[in-house]
Amino acid sequence: MKKILLIIGFVCFQSFFAQNIMDFDLKNVTLQGMQPVKVNQEMKNIGITHMPFVTDNPDVISKIANKEIASKVKKIYSFIYDNPKDELHDGGVFVYQFNSKKDLDNYLTKNFEQSNYRVLVKDVFYIRIWSDYGYQIKGQETSDDHLNKLEKYYTNLGAKRIQLKPDQSIMETSVAQ
């Protein structure tokens, strides 16, 4: 009986202290050359009020997520970085918590691989990390360095990187030239 209670107690303890993929704010991740984005009026109009941002409000989700999937998304988490001196450089993460694994899998089949972002999944969570940090300055981080940091953070939480299908439109354009 003591063993059973001990096991139950351990499982409850682990569940209580396990970090949920939606409950963090990337405090331990820094992207050199970038800082957390300041919420602007356009973001406020969508419903993003602070950074990091989490919502389960269907109206806000429908403004952030593709209309085709918005009804299948239960919650969205985002943490966006930018270079305050140059608005062309940004990065961060969007996490979509889907209602079901089937909804997530259907969404994945419609996505294409791109060089400036990576996709990870865990259970019903779609995690898209990206970095458009175009500076290539010797001794400083690059976009790939940012992606590697963010990927490591999420893999430590149990997410797995997946390879999406290649974007055929890009391949056809480059072949035609």
Secondary structure, 3 states (H helix, E strand, C coil): CHHHHHHHHHHHHHHHHCCCCCCCCCCCCCCCCCEECCCCHHHHHHCCCCCCEEECCHHHHHHHCCHHHHCCEEEEEEEEEEECCEEEEEEEEEEEEECCHHHHHHHHHCCECCCCEEEEEECCEEEEEEECCCCCCCCCCCHHHHHHHHHHHHHHCCCEEECCECCHHHHHHHHHC
